[in-house]
Amino acid sequence: MFLWNLLLALAWAAVTGRFSLSNVLVGMVLGYLALFVAQPIMGPTNYFRRIHRAIAFAIVYIRELILSNLRVAYDVLTPKPRIRPGVLAIPLDAKTDAEITMLANLLTLTPGSVSLDVSTDRRFLYLHAMYIDDVEDYRRTVKRTVERRVLEVLR
């Protein structure tokens, strides 16, 4: 379905005669709407559900990214740092290389945390975090806000 959506976007750009990024994005949206309307004809697919999950994940991740940036900036600018660093093992529900890699990279991109390693049996992700008030709460937050949503998008 993504290829159909991309082809419709490119067809839109060709018909309008403008191959700019904004025009192709408009074509993607229009193609998505056309495919959504034609869904009963084309048969069942999880493409639309995955797109909604990806958009929801992007919104949640950007929110978490902004909050992490603000927390680190506040800690840097205030005279008394609130840093409580540590290394912890996050049990993984992610199984494939793509799932683990995406999770580790997204956690590393978030200020205040760095993915260090994955256990040899691929059951744990070792993470260094700057602000660990409660280890179990931090694990639950990572699993609930990042890992669960990554798995929803990729599976």
Buried (B, 14 or more C-beta within 10 A) or exposed (E): BEEBBBEBBBEBBEEEEEEEEEBBEBBBEBBBEBBEEEBEEEEEEEBEEBBEBBEEBEEEBEEBBEEBEEBBEEBEEEEEEEEEEEEBBBEBEBEEEEBBBBBBEBBBEBBBBBBBEBEEEEBBBBBBBBBBEEEEEBBEEBBEBBBBBBBBBBE
